[in-house]
Protein backbone atom coordinates (compact mmCIF):
# COMPACT_ATOMS: atom_id res chain seq x y z
CA UNK A 1 0.00 0.00 0.00
CA UNK A 2 1.31 3.44 -0.92
CA UNK A 3 1.52 5.73 2.10
CA UNK A 4 0.50 9.38 1.92
CA UNK A 5 3.08 12.15 2.30
CA UNK A 6 1.68 12.95 5.77
CA UNK A 7 2.01 9.30 6.82
CA UNK A 8 5.64 9.22 5.62
CA UNK A 9 6.45 12.46 7.43
CA UNK A 10 4.86 11.13 10.64
CA UNK A 11 6.85 7.91 10.33
CA UNK A 12 10.08 9.81 9.76
CA UNK A 13 9.44 12.08 12.75
CA UNK A 14 9.37 8.98 14.97
CA UNK A 15 12.78 7.80 13.85
CA UNK A 16 15.39 7.71 16.58
CA UNK A 17 17.93 10.51 16.71
CA UNK A 18 21.10 10.66 18.78
CA UNK A 19 23.78 13.30 19.36
CA UNK A 20 26.58 13.34 16.80
CA UNK A 21 30.20 13.44 17.97
CA UNK A 22 33.33 14.07 15.88
CA UNK A 23 36.75 12.66 16.68
CA UNK A 24 39.80 14.08 14.91
CA UNK A 25 42.53 11.54 15.56
CA UNK A 26 45.02 9.02 14.26
CA UNK A 27 44.09 5.56 13.05
CA UNK A 28 45.28 2.59 15.14
CA UNK A 29 45.15 -0.54 13.00
CA UNK A 30 45.21 -2.75 16.13
CA UNK A 31 41.92 -1.22 17.26
CA UNK A 32 42.78 -0.39 20.85
CA UNK A 33 43.54 3.31 20.60
CA UNK A 34 43.05 6.28 18.29
CA UNK A 35 39.85 6.88 16.42
CA UNK A 36 38.94 3.19 16.55
CA UNK A 37 38.81 3.32 20.34
CA UNK A 38 36.87 6.60 20.15
CA UNK A 39 34.22 5.20 17.82
CA UNK A 40 33.76 2.07 19.95
CA UNK A 41 33.31 4.25 23.01
CA UNK A 42 30.84 6.57 21.29
CA UNK A 43 28.67 3.66 20.16
CA UNK A 44 28.63 2.03 23.59
CA UNK A 45 27.66 5.32 25.24
CA UNK A 46 24.82 5.98 22.82
CA UNK A 47 26.10 8.73 20.53
CA UNK A 48 26.78 8.65 16.79
CA UNK A 49 30.48 8.81 16.02
CA UNK A 50 32.08 10.47 13.01
CA UNK A 51 35.79 10.88 12.35
CA UNK A 52 38.55 12.75 10.58
CA UNK A 53 41.80 10.81 10.18
CA UNK A 54 44.98 12.78 10.89
CA UNK A 55 47.58 10.01 10.59
CA UNK A 56 47.72 6.36 9.64
CA UNK A 57 49.73 4.57 12.32
CA UNK A 58 51.08 1.07 11.76
CA UNK A 59 51.24 -0.33 15.28
CA UNK A 60 50.19 -2.91 17.79
CA UNK A 61 50.01 -2.55 21.60
CA UNK A 62 53.74 -3.12 21.99
CA UNK A 63 55.23 -1.25 19.07
CA UNK A 64 54.72 1.67 16.68
CA UNK A 65 56.28 0.83 13.33
CA UNK A 66 55.60 4.01 11.41
CA UNK A 67 53.36 7.08 11.20
CA UNK A 68 52.05 8.49 7.92
CA UNK A 69 50.40 11.90 8.32
CA UNK A 70 47.42 12.83 6.16
CA UNK A 71 47.82 16.09 4.23
CA UNK A 72 46.45 18.94 6.39
CA UNK A 73 43.99 20.05 3.72
CA UNK A 74 42.60 16.50 3.50
CA UNK A 75 42.13 16.43 7.27
CA UNK A 76 40.29 19.74 7.05
CA UNK A 77 38.14 18.39 4.20
CA UNK A 78 37.02 15.50 6.41
CA UNK A 79 36.09 17.88 9.22
CA UNK A 80 34.21 20.24 6.91
CA UNK A 81 32.21 17.45 5.28
CA UNK A 82 31.14 16.07 8.66
CA UNK A 83 30.03 19.54 9.76
CA UNK A 84 28.24 20.05 6.44
CA UNK A 85 26.18 16.90 6.94
CA UNK A 86 25.59 16.63 10.68
CA UNK A 87 24.69 18.80 13.70
CA UNK A 88 27.81 17.94 15.68
CA UNK A 89 27.18 18.18 19.43
CA UNK A 90 30.77 17.75 20.65
CA UNK A 91 34.29 17.28 19.28
CA UNK A 92 37.40 15.59 20.61
CA UNK A 93 40.87 15.62 19.16
CA UNK A 94 43.57 13.06 19.69
CA UNK A 95 46.76 12.64 17.71
CA UNK A 96 47.32 15.81 15.65
CA UNK A 97 51.03 15.21 14.97
CA UNK A 98 52.12 18.49 13.33
CA UNK A 99 51.62 22.25 13.57
CA UNK A 100 50.19 22.23 10.03
CA UNK A 101 47.49 19.69 10.91
CA UNK A 102 46.65 21.58 14.11
CA UNK A 103 46.22 24.83 12.19
CA UNK A 104 44.04 23.17 9.56
CA UNK A 105 41.79 21.55 12.17
CA UNK A 106 41.46 24.75 14.18
CA UNK A 107 40.38 26.68 11.08
CA UNK A 108 37.91 23.97 10.01
CA UNK A 109 36.27 24.00 13.46
CA UNK A 110 35.78 27.76 13.57
CA UNK A 111 32.00 27.59 13.13
CA UNK A 112 31.72 25.27 16.14
CA UNK A 113 33.79 27.61 18.29
CA UNK A 114 31.35 30.40 17.46
CA UNK A 115 28.43 28.12 18.32
CA UNK A 116 29.91 27.12 21.67
CA UNK A 117 30.13 23.43 20.81
CA UNK A 118 32.19 21.58 23.44
CA UNK A 119 35.76 20.69 22.45
CA UNK A 120 37.87 18.14 24.33
CA UNK A 121 41.58 17.99 23.47
CA UNK A 122 43.52 14.90 24.42
CA UNK A 123 47.09 16.19 23.90
CA UNK A 124 48.51 12.98 22.47
CA UNK A 125 52.27 13.36 22.61
CA UNK A 126 53.82 9.97 23.43
CA UNK A 127 52.53 6.43 22.88
CA UNK A 128 52.48 3.85 25.68
CA UNK A 129 55.38 2.17 23.88
CA UNK A 130 57.41 5.39 24.17
CA UNK A 131 57.08 6.45 20.52
CA UNK A 132 56.78 10.23 20.08
CA UNK A 133 53.42 11.08 18.47
CA UNK A 134 53.72 14.86 18.28
CA UNK A 135 56.49 16.74 16.53
CA UNK A 136 58.49 18.98 18.87
CA UNK A 137 57.77 21.89 16.54
CA UNK A 138 54.03 21.40 17.10
CA UNK A 139 53.97 21.90 20.88
CA UNK A 140 53.56 25.68 20.62
CA UNK A 141 50.71 25.28 18.11
CA UNK A 142 49.03 22.69 20.33
CA UNK A 143 49.26 24.99 23.35
CA UNK A 144 47.60 27.77 21.33
CA UNK A 145 44.88 25.39 20.12
CA UNK A 146 44.21 24.22 23.68
CA UNK A 147 43.07 27.74 24.54
CA UNK A 148 40.02 27.08 22.31
CA UNK A 149 39.02 23.94 24.22
CA UNK A 150 36.58 23.33 27.05
CA UNK A 151 38.70 20.52 28.47
CA UNK A 152 42.19 19.13 27.98
CA UNK A 153 43.09 15.68 29.30
CA UNK A 154 46.87 15.26 29.66
CA UNK A 155 48.29 12.17 31.31
CA UNK A 156 51.06 12.55 33.86
CA UNK A 157 53.88 12.71 31.33
CA UNK A 158 52.03 15.13 29.04
CA UNK A 159 51.05 17.35 31.97
CA UNK A 160 54.68 17.40 33.12
CA UNK A 161 55.85 18.37 29.63
CA UNK A 162 53.29 21.17 29.37
CA UNK A 163 53.94 22.34 32.95
CA UNK A 164 57.70 22.14 32.63
CA UNK A 165 58.25 20.20 35.87
CA UNK A 166 58.30 16.50 36.81
CA UNK A 167 55.19 14.98 38.41
CA UNK A 168 55.94 12.24 40.91
CA UNK A 169 53.29 12.70 43.63
CA UNK A 170 49.56 13.40 43.84
CA UNK A 171 50.36 16.89 45.12
CA UNK A 172 52.51 17.51 42.02
CA UNK A 173 49.52 16.45 39.92
CA UNK A 174 47.27 18.93 41.70
CA UNK A 175 49.77 21.75 41.25
CA UNK A 176 50.23 20.94 37.57
CA UNK A 177 46.48 20.83 36.89
CA UNK A 178 45.91 24.17 38.61
CA UNK A 179 48.92 25.84 36.96
CA UNK A 180 47.97 24.68 33.47
CA UNK A 181 44.33 25.71 33.87
CA UNK A 182 45.29 29.15 35.12
CA UNK A 183 47.93 29.59 32.40
CA UNK A 184 45.70 28.52 29.50
CA UNK A 185 42.84 30.67 30.73
CA UNK A 186 39.82 28.98 29.14
CA UNK A 187 39.84 25.18 29.36
CA UNK A 188 39.43 23.01 32.40
CA UNK A 189 42.38 20.65 32.80
CA UNK A 190 41.95 16.99 33.74
CA UNK A 191 45.44 15.89 34.80
CA UNK A 192 45.44 12.09 34.91
CA UNK A 193 47.57 10.28 37.44
CA UNK A 194 47.21 6.74 36.19
CA UNK A 195 50.98 6.40 35.86
CA UNK A 196 51.72 7.53 39.42
CA UNK A 197 52.89 4.81 41.80
CA UNK A 198 50.02 5.15 44.26
CA UNK A 199 47.24 2.92 45.58
CA UNK A 200 44.60 5.20 44.01
CA UNK A 201 44.22 6.03 40.32
CA UNK A 202 43.76 9.74 40.84
CA UNK A 203 42.68 12.34 38.28
CA UNK A 204 42.46 16.04 39.12
CA UNK A 205 40.05 18.41 37.35
CA UNK A 206 41.09 22.07 37.61
CA UNK A 207 39.02 25.06 36.54
CA UNK A 208 40.59 28.21 35.07
CA UNK A 209 39.82 29.85 38.43
CA UNK A 210 41.97 27.26 40.21
CA UNK A 211 39.16 25.19 41.74
CA UNK A 212 40.02 21.49 42.02
CA UNK A 213 37.85 18.40 41.92
CA UNK A 214 39.26 14.89 42.28
CA UNK A 215 38.21 11.54 40.83
CA UNK A 216 39.82 8.47 42.34
CA UNK A 217 39.34 4.72 42.29
CA UNK A 218 41.42 1.88 43.66
CA UNK A 219 44.25 1.11 41.27
CA UNK A 220 43.93 -2.08 39.22
CA UNK A 221 47.35 -3.67 39.71
CA UNK A 222 49.35 -5.00 36.77
CA UNK A 223 47.16 -3.50 34.04
CA UNK A 224 48.45 -1.04 31.43
CA UNK A 225 46.84 -1.48 27.99
CA UNK A 226 47.26 1.19 25.36
CA UNK A 227 44.34 3.43 24.41
CA UNK A 228 43.26 4.38 27.93
CA UNK A 229 43.65 8.12 27.28
CA UNK A 230 41.77 7.96 24.00
CA UNK A 231 38.93 5.98 25.54
CA UNK A 232 38.66 8.14 28.65
CA UNK A 233 38.50 11.42 26.71
CA UNK A 234 36.03 9.92 24.21
CA UNK A 235 33.73 8.88 27.04
CA UNK A 236 33.86 12.39 28.48
CA UNK A 237 33.07 13.86 25.06
CA UNK A 238 30.09 11.54 24.67
CA UNK A 239 28.78 12.77 28.00
CA UNK A 240 29.13 16.41 26.98
CA UNK A 241 27.30 15.67 23.71
CA UNK A 242 24.33 14.32 25.66
CA UNK A 243 24.19 17.46 27.79
CA UNK A 244 25.97 16.35 30.96
CA UNK A 245 27.73 19.11 32.91
CA UNK A 246 31.52 18.77 32.73
CA UNK A 247 32.08 17.20 36.18
CA UNK A 248 29.38 14.61 35.48
CA UNK A 249 30.84 13.88 32.05
CA UNK A 250 34.26 13.34 33.66
CA UNK A 251 32.69 11.04 36.26
CA UNK A 252 31.05 9.06 33.44
CA UNK A 253 34.38 8.84 31.65
CA UNK A 254 36.15 7.66 34.81
CA UNK A 255 33.54 4.97 35.35
CA UNK A 256 33.74 3.83 31.72
CA UNK A 257 37.54 3.55 31.58
CA UNK A 258 37.65 1.80 34.96
CA UNK A 259 35.20 -0.85 33.77
CA UNK A 260 37.07 -1.20 30.46
CA UNK A 261 40.22 -1.93 32.45
CA UNK A 262 38.59 -4.31 34.91
CA UNK A 263 36.81 -6.25 32.17
CA UNK A 264 39.81 -6.17 29.82
CA UNK A 265 40.56 -8.79 27.23
CA UNK A 266 43.78 -10.80 27.24
CA UNK A 267 44.73 -11.80 23.71
CA UNK A 268 48.15 -13.32 23.23
CA UNK A 269 50.66 -11.31 25.28
CA UNK A 270 48.53 -8.16 25.24
CA UNK A 271 45.92 -6.63 27.51
CA UNK A 272 43.16 -4.86 25.58
CA UNK A 273 40.47 -2.53 26.79
CA UNK A 274 36.90 -3.83 26.75
CA UNK A 275 34.74 -1.22 25.01
CA UNK A 276 31.71 -3.50 24.79
CA UNK A 277 28.47 -2.63 26.58
CA UNK A 278 27.95 -4.21 29.97
CA UNK A 279 26.17 -7.53 29.76
CA UNK A 280 22.76 -7.69 31.40
Backbone torsions as a table, in degrees:
resi	resn	phi	psi	omega
1	UNK	NA	134.5	179.2
2	UNK	-81.2	125.4	-179.8
3	UNK	-84.4	149.3	176.8
4	UNK	-72.3	164.4	178.1
5	UNK	-59.3	-41.9	-179.8
6	UNK	-62.3	-41.6	179.2
7	UNK	-62.7	-41.7	179.8
8	UNK	-65.7	-40.8	179.7
9	UNK	-65.4	-39.5	178.6
10	UNK	-64.0	-42.3	179.1
11	UNK	-62.4	-43.6	-178.9
12	UNK	-65.6	-35.4	-178.3
13	UNK	-66.6	-20.5	-179.3
14	UNK	-89.9	-4.1	-179.7
15	UNK	-67.0	144.7	-177.8
16	UNK	-68.6	140.1	173.3
17	UNK	-125.6	148.7	178.8
18	UNK	-136.5	159.0	175.5
19	UNK	-63.1	146.6	177.5
20	UNK	-103.6	134.1	-180.0
21	UNK	-123.5	143.0	178.3
22	UNK	-115.1	129.5	170.0
23	UNK	-110.5	133.3	176.6
24	UNK	-114.4	104.6	-167.0
25	UNK	-159.9	172.9	176.1
26	UNK	-81.2	159.6	179.3
27	UNK	-96.5	125.6	176.4
28	UNK	-106.3	108.0	-176.1
29	UNK	-63.1	-21.6	179.9
30	UNK	-83.2	-8.0	169.5
31	UNK	85.0	-2.1	-175.2
32	UNK	-93.7	-17.1	-175.8
33	UNK	-136.8	-169.5	176.0
34	UNK	61.3	-155.9	-175.1
35	UNK	-66.6	-25.3	177.0
36	UNK	-64.3	-43.9	177.0
37	UNK	-64.4	-39.2	179.1
38	UNK	-60.3	-49.0	-175.9
39	UNK	-65.7	-37.6	175.6
40	UNK	-61.1	-44.2	-179.4
41	UNK	-64.0	-45.3	179.0
42	UNK	-56.6	-47.6	-177.9
43	UNK	-61.8	-45.5	-178.8
44	UNK	-62.4	-34.7	-177.3
45	UNK	-92.7	8.8	167.3
46	UNK	84.2	24.9	173.2
47	UNK	-120.7	161.1	-177.6
48	UNK	-93.7	119.1	-175.8
49	UNK	-93.3	134.3	170.4
50	UNK	-123.2	167.6	-174.0
51	UNK	-149.2	156.0	168.3
52	UNK	-130.4	123.0	-174.9
53	UNK	-86.9	125.6	179.3
54	UNK	-96.1	-34.5	-177.8
55	UNK	-149.2	149.0	170.7
56	UNK	-102.9	116.7	-175.9
57	UNK	-109.8	122.4	174.1
58	UNK	-90.1	109.0	-173.7
59	UNK	-156.8	167.5	162.4
60	UNK	-138.7	177.3	-171.9
61	UNK	-56.9	-20.6	-178.2
62	UNK	-104.9	-5.7	-173.6
63	UNK	-160.5	138.3	170.3
64	UNK	-104.3	118.4	-178.0
65	UNK	-83.7	-51.2	178.8
66	UNK	-158.8	161.8	179.9
67	UNK	-127.2	125.9	177.4
68	UNK	-117.2	106.5	-179.2
69	UNK	-71.1	146.1	172.5
70	UNK	-83.8	143.6	179.0
71	UNK	-55.1	134.7	-176.7
72	UNK	-52.5	-39.2	-179.6
73	UNK	-67.2	-30.2	177.4
74	UNK	-73.6	-35.1	174.1
75	UNK	-62.0	-46.8	179.1
76	UNK	-61.2	-38.5	177.4
77	UNK	-58.7	-43.1	-179.7
78	UNK	-61.7	-45.3	179.2
79	UNK	-60.9	-48.5	-177.0
80	UNK	-61.5	-40.6	-178.7
81	UNK	-68.4	-35.7	175.0
82	UNK	-63.6	-45.5	-178.8
83	UNK	-67.6	-29.7	177.6
84	UNK	-67.0	-34.2	-173.1
85	UNK	-94.5	-30.4	-168.4
86	UNK	-129.5	149.2	173.8
87	UNK	-83.1	84.8	-173.9
88	UNK	-67.6	127.6	-175.7
89	UNK	-96.2	-17.7	177.6
90	UNK	-165.9	154.5	-178.7
91	UNK	-131.7	142.1	167.8
92	UNK	-128.9	147.4	173.2
93	UNK	-118.3	146.6	176.1
94	UNK	-119.6	-116.1	-177.7
95	UNK	-70.8	116.3	-179.9
96	UNK	-109.0	-24.0	165.5
97	UNK	74.7	-51.9	-172.2
98	UNK	-135.3	160.0	177.4
99	UNK	-62.0	-34.8	-178.5
100	UNK	-66.7	-41.5	178.2
101	UNK	-68.0	-41.0	178.4
102	UNK	-58.5	-46.7	-179.2
103	UNK	-62.6	-40.4	-179.4
104	UNK	-66.2	-41.2	179.8
105	UNK	-67.4	-43.9	179.9
106	UNK	-59.0	-43.7	179.7
107	UNK	-65.5	-41.7	-177.9
108	UNK	-67.0	-24.9	-178.5
109	UNK	-91.3	3.9	-172.0
110	UNK	-54.5	-39.9	-178.6
111	UNK	-64.4	-32.8	178.9
112	UNK	-73.5	-34.4	175.0
113	UNK	-59.8	-44.3	-179.0
114	UNK	-65.2	-30.7	-179.1
115	UNK	-84.6	-8.5	-179.3
116	UNK	78.3	21.4	178.8
117	UNK	-67.8	132.0	-177.7
118	UNK	-60.9	138.0	176.3
119	UNK	-125.5	125.0	174.9
120	UNK	-110.9	125.8	178.2
121	UNK	-111.6	116.4	170.2
122	UNK	-93.9	106.2	-172.2
123	UNK	-77.2	75.1	-175.2
124	UNK	-66.7	114.4	-176.8
125	UNK	-121.1	-38.2	-175.7
126	UNK	-138.8	134.0	177.0
127	UNK	-74.6	161.7	177.5
128	UNK	-58.2	-29.2	179.8
129	UNK	-77.4	-8.0	-179.3
130	UNK	100.8	-7.3	-179.5
131	UNK	-69.4	132.0	178.4
132	UNK	-72.5	128.7	-175.8
133	UNK	-113.4	3.6	177.7
134	UNK	-137.7	126.8	178.1
135	UNK	-61.9	142.1	179.2
136	UNK	-57.3	-33.8	-179.6
137	UNK	-70.4	-10.6	-177.0
138	UNK	-96.1	-6.8	-175.1
139	UNK	-62.4	-42.1	179.7
140	UNK	-63.5	-41.8	179.2
141	UNK	-65.6	-38.6	178.7
142	UNK	-65.0	-42.1	179.0
143	UNK	-61.1	-40.5	177.5
144	UNK	-64.6	-43.4	-179.8
145	UNK	-63.3	-35.9	-178.4
146	UNK	-62.5	-22.8	177.9
147	UNK	-69.6	-11.7	177.7
148	UNK	-92.3	-8.4	-171.4
149	UNK	-86.4	163.6	169.7
150	UNK	-91.8	-29.4	-178.4
151	UNK	-149.7	137.8	167.3
152	UNK	-118.9	149.9	-170.5
153	UNK	-129.8	62.3	-179.2
154	UNK	-72.7	142.7	169.5
155	UNK	-78.7	-177.7	-175.1
156	UNK	-56.8	-47.0	-176.5
157	UNK	-67.3	-39.4	178.5
158	UNK	-68.0	-40.9	178.0
159	UNK	-63.0	-39.5	178.7
160	UNK	-64.8	-40.6	179.0
161	UNK	-64.9	-43.5	-179.8
162	UNK	-70.9	-33.3	-178.9
163	UNK	-79.7	-32.1	-179.3
164	UNK	89.5	12.7	179.8
165	UNK	-140.1	151.9	177.3
166	UNK	-69.0	151.2	177.3
167	UNK	-121.0	111.3	-177.1
168	UNK	-124.2	-9.6	-177.9
169	UNK	-135.1	161.7	175.2
170	UNK	-57.6	-34.6	179.2
171	UNK	-67.4	-37.1	174.0
172	UNK	-59.2	-41.5	-178.8
173	UNK	-62.4	-41.7	178.7
174	UNK	-63.9	-44.4	-179.9
175	UNK	-63.7	-41.0	-179.5
176	UNK	-65.7	-44.3	179.6
177	UNK	-59.8	-47.3	-178.9
178	UNK	-64.8	-43.8	-177.9
179	UNK	-64.4	-42.5	-179.5
180	UNK	-66.9	-42.2	-179.8
181	UNK	-63.6	-42.8	-179.7
182	UNK	-69.0	-36.7	-179.2
183	UNK	-69.9	-43.1	-176.6
184	UNK	-75.1	-28.7	170.6
185	UNK	89.9	-43.4	-177.0
186	UNK	-105.7	-53.8	-171.2
187	UNK	-75.0	152.2	161.1
188	UNK	-73.1	155.0	179.5
189	UNK	-122.3	122.8	173.4
190	UNK	-104.5	97.9	178.5
191	UNK	-87.1	120.2	-171.9
192	UNK	-98.5	129.6	-176.8
193	UNK	-106.7	28.5	-178.2
194	UNK	-60.7	-24.1	-178.6
195	UNK	-94.6	1.8	175.0
196	UNK	-73.9	149.8	179.7
197	UNK	-90.8	73.8	-179.2
198	UNK	-133.2	164.7	179.9
199	UNK	-73.1	-24.1	-179.2
200	UNK	-107.3	138.4	170.5
201	UNK	-86.1	99.3	-170.9
202	UNK	-103.7	133.0	171.6
203	UNK	-123.9	140.6	-176.5
204	UNK	-119.2	122.3	177.4
205	UNK	-100.3	119.7	-179.6
206	UNK	-114.6	136.3	174.8
207	UNK	-88.7	162.6	176.7
208	UNK	-59.7	-21.3	178.7
209	UNK	-87.4	1.3	176.8
210	UNK	91.2	3.5	178.5
211	UNK	-75.3	136.2	-177.7
212	UNK	-111.5	144.8	171.7
213	UNK	-137.7	137.1	-174.0
214	UNK	-114.6	146.0	177.9
215	UNK	-128.7	117.9	-175.0
216	UNK	-139.2	142.3	172.2
217	UNK	-136.9	161.6	176.9
218	UNK	-63.4	132.5	-178.2
219	UNK	-63.6	139.3	175.3
220	UNK	-91.8	107.3	-171.7
221	UNK	-67.9	142.1	171.9
222	UNK	72.5	20.6	-177.4
223	UNK	-123.0	125.2	179.4
224	UNK	-155.1	60.6	178.2
225	UNK	-74.1	157.3	177.1
226	UNK	-81.1	159.2	179.1
227	UNK	94.5	3.4	-178.3
228	UNK	-65.6	-41.0	-179.5
229	UNK	-66.0	-42.0	177.9
230	UNK	-60.4	-47.5	-176.4
231	UNK	-65.8	-44.1	-179.9
232	UNK	-60.4	-50.6	-178.1
233	UNK	-66.6	-34.0	177.0
234	UNK	-65.5	-39.4	179.0
235	UNK	-65.9	-38.4	176.4
236	UNK	-63.9	-43.9	-179.5
237	UNK	-62.1	-40.2	176.9
238	UNK	-60.3	-41.1	178.2
239	UNK	-63.1	-42.9	178.1
240	UNK	-63.0	-37.8	180.0
241	UNK	-64.0	-30.5	179.4
242	UNK	-87.8	1.6	174.7
243	UNK	98.6	7.1	178.5
244	UNK	-68.4	140.8	170.1
245	UNK	-61.7	155.9	-173.7
246	UNK	-54.2	-49.1	-179.8
247	UNK	-59.0	-37.3	178.8
248	UNK	-70.3	-36.3	177.0
249	UNK	-65.0	-39.6	176.9
250	UNK	-64.9	-42.2	178.2
251	UNK	-60.9	-40.9	176.2
252	UNK	-62.3	-43.9	179.4
253	UNK	-62.4	-41.7	178.7
254	UNK	-62.0	-42.9	178.6
255	UNK	-63.7	-42.7	-177.1
256	UNK	-65.9	-46.7	-177.3
257	UNK	-69.0	-33.2	178.3
258	UNK	-64.6	-43.7	178.3
259	UNK	-66.5	-39.2	178.9
260	UNK	-61.8	-32.5	176.9
261	UNK	-76.0	-44.4	-178.4
262	UNK	-65.6	-37.7	-177.4
263	UNK	-97.3	22.5	-174.6
264	UNK	-54.5	158.4	172.5
265	UNK	-95.3	150.3	172.6
266	UNK	-122.4	109.0	-177.1
267	UNK	-124.3	115.1	-174.1
268	UNK	60.8	-135.9	-179.1
269	UNK	-85.5	3.2	-169.4
270	UNK	-110.6	145.8	170.6
271	UNK	-96.7	132.8	-176.4
272	UNK	-128.1	138.1	178.4
273	UNK	-62.6	146.1	176.6
274	UNK	-100.9	103.2	-179.9
275	UNK	-91.2	1.2	-175.4
276	UNK	-71.1	153.5	175.5
277	UNK	-61.5	153.5	175.7
278	UNK	-63.8	140.7	178.2
279	UNK	-78.9	140.3	179.1
280	UNK	-67.2	NA	NA
